[in-house]
Amino acid sequence: MVGERAQWHPIMACEEYEPGRWVMIPQYGQPYAMIMIVRHGAEVGYRVDTWAQQPKDRMLIGYFTRLRAAAAAGHQRFVQGHTKPNSRPLSGHDFSRVPGKANTPSRTERD
């Protein structure tokens, strides 16, 4: 990144509370997403859920092959909860275009 200006990325909101498990926390307030490493055979990826005190109240956001993409998806869901429908991101960044998104089931309930 020589000569480039560093930019904030949603991964900076992640706090690893135990190995392979992160919670996404805004500057002020409660956590808004959880990320965990998942393994399926030889494949390794990341599962992102909305954060809620009770596991039954969490919703699946998606599965991703890269931590940066998982964090971007969790943050995008958080931002969408604070914007008007069909509005564009204020900062001009579209974090959803981070490489590494894997196939995500269309259902949003917990497994």
Order of alpha helices (4+ residues) and beta strands (2+ residues): beta-beta-beta-beta-beta-alpha
